[in-house]
Amino acid sequence: MAILRKLISSILFFSMLCSFVSCGKLIDEIMGTGDDEPIQCNYSVALKGKWKVVRAGYVENPAGEMAYVNKEETIPTSLEWIEFGDGTAHFHFSKPVMLEYQTLGMEREPDWITDYTCLCKLDNSGFCNFSFGFSPNEHDGGYHESYCEWDFGEENPVYRWANLWAYGKDDDYATTLILYGTNDTYRGYEMKRYDK
């Protein structure tokens, strides 16, 4: 009789344990696991705020996983952070970088800048009159950072698409950003939010 009671107690204990595990899985499916999920839209809201560059270089995007910059294929960058506001993007550099100009009808010498602000529509057209990212080195096969302002007149704005992957707990607040350069579909920046 004592063996039968121990057997029944063990069976009840294991069935109760299984029901808790099943209940936990159900709650995870309903509420989410707490892991960051891809954000597919609403970028102007989800990305608003200040983003610190963690690393720059070749972007890996394995199927079903979070995109990231490959640690073995990084590229030095002076881009320290980007802040997305109401229709703008502000770029801050840790040291002066060369800003080149593409203009209609006249040449303009490059400037050295540590900050740059442009109009930005993350949900559709992208960055207005500004391109950034990496260009090939002529001699060694590597890459260097490059920044350019486009000026074809106020009537002819030049938009560069915001090619990105954003991840977060919900569609209104991203916590991780992979932003490709506007002049490259393989290299970009891995970014995290600055702590509030």
N, C-alpha and C positions, 0 to 999 in steps of 0.2 A: 504494500500500500504506500509506503514511504517513497519507493522508487517511482510509482505512478504519479504521486504528487510532484516530485522533482521534475519528472518528464513534462507534466502539464505546465508547471511553472516555467520551465525552459522554453516550451513552445509559445506560451503567452508572452514571455519576455521578447523573444525573437520576432513575433508578429507585431508587437508594439513598436519595436525598433524599426522594422520595415515600414510601418505606417508613418513614422516620423520622417524617415528618409524620403519616402514618396511625397509626403506633404512638403518637405523642404524643396524638392525638385519642382513641385507645382508652384510654390511661391516664387522660386527663381524664374520660372517661365512667365508668370504673370507680372512680377515686379522688376524683372531683370536681374542679372547676376552682379551688378555693380561694376562690371568691366565697361571700358569705353567702347561705344559702338560707332560705326560710321555715320556721319551726318550728311544727308543728301541734298539739303536745301536750307534756306533761311540763313545763309552765311553772314549777311550784314548784321544780324542779331547775334548769332552764335559765336562770331569771331570778334565782336566789339571788345576793345581793350588792348592791352600791351602784351606783346609776344616776344620772348627772348629766344635768340638763335642758340640752339644746343650744338648743332653741327651742320656743316654744309658739304655737299658732294653728290655722289651718285645715289639716286633714290631706288630702293628695292620695294617692290609691291607684290609680295607673294599672295596667291589666290586665297581668299578667306582669312587673311591675317592683316594686321595693321601695317601700313606702309612705314618705311623708315629710311634714314640715310645710312648707307653701308659704312661701318666704322673703318673698313679697310680701304675705302675709296673716298676719303674726305678731301676737301679743297679748302685752303685757307680763305677766310672771309673777314672783312672789316665790319660787315653788317652786324650790329649788336642787337638791335630790336626794331620791331615795327609796331606801331599803334594804329589800330583801325578805329575811326570815329564815325561821325554822321556824314557819310559820303566822302571821307578822306582816308588816306593812308600816309602816316608819317614814318620815315625811315631815319634811323640814327646809326651812325658809324663810329667805331671806337677810335678811328684815326681818319685823317682826310683821305678821300677817294676822288678819283678823277670823274667828273661828269662831262660827257661829250654831248654835242648838240647835232641834231639833224634838222636843218632848216630849209625853207624854200627860197632859193635865189641868193642867199648870202652865206658866207662862211663865218663861223663863230669859234673862237678859241675855247678849248675846254676850261672848266673851272675846277677848283678843289673845294669839296664840300664835306661837312660832317653831319648835316641834316638835310632832308628833302621831304617836301609834302606835295602830294598830288591828289587830284580827284580820284575816287575809286568806287566802282559799283560792283561789289563782290558777287551779287546775285545775277548779273547779266554781262555787261560789257567789259568789266575789268578795270585796269589801271589806265588813266587818261594821260596821254603825252609823256609816259615814262616807261622805260624798259630797264630791266635789271636781271642779273644772273651771271652766267659764266661764258666766256669765249675761249676758243682754243688758242694756246700759245703757238706761235709760228715755228719755234725752234725745237722745243723739247716734247711736243705731243701732249703736254699737260693743259691745264685750264687756269684762267685768271678771272677775277671778278670784273664785271663791266656794267656801267650805268650810263643811260642816255636819255636826254630830254628831246622830245619831238615837237617841232613848232612849224606847222603848216598853216598857221592862221587860226583865229578863233572859230571860223566857219568850218574848219576841217580838223576836228580833234582826232587824234590817233589813239585808239583803245587797244590795249594788250590784255588778252583774256587771262583771268585769274585761274590758273590750273592748279588745283589743290586737292588734298585729302584732309578732312577734319574729323575728329573723334571726340565724343563726349558722352555724358550720362543721358542727355536728351538733346533735342534739336535746337534748343535755345541757348546752350552754353557748351562750347567746345573747350577741351582741356589740352588737346594735342593738335598741332597743325603741321602738315607737310605741304610746303609751298614751292612749286617748281619755279625756276626762273622764267621770265616772260620770253626769253630768247632761246630756251632749251627745253626739250621734253623729257630729258633723262636726269638732269641735275637740278638740285634745289636745296631747300633748307628744312631741317627738322626743328620745330619750335614748341616751346611750352609756355603756358601763361606765367607772367610774373605773379608772385604771391601778392595777395591784396593786403 
